[in-house]
Amino acid sequence: MIEPSDGPVIGPVSISSILRGPFQKGFLGHWVSSSHQGLGHTSRAAGLALRVAGDELDLHRLEAHTQLENLASQAVLRKHGFSSWGIAHEHFQPTAGGTTRCSGRGS
């Protein structure tokens, strides 16, 4: 993500772990610098990534994980049609004992 008006890079949005064949799915990842949180940048970038995923990459499903306490990222995902489908205990550990909420969006 780049701040509007050609400003600095404020965080990435990515589509990774693309699986082809009958699944046609990928994984949406994002973060934004703390000084730019709450300004709508992540939501706009996620919307653009979803269009690329469907229109250019022909993906039928995207998945994303958030930490349970990251309500802002969960709100961004819900806004773009993701639904929560589970909790992955000890799925990833940015610090010891990480638990994530798993979400998905299909066409």
ABEGO torsion letter per residue (X at the ends): XBBBGGBBBAEBBBBBGBBBEAAGBBBBBBBBBAAABGAGAAAAAAAAAAAAAAAAAGBABBBBBBBAABAAAAAAAAAAGBBBAEBBBGABBABBGBBBBBBBBBX
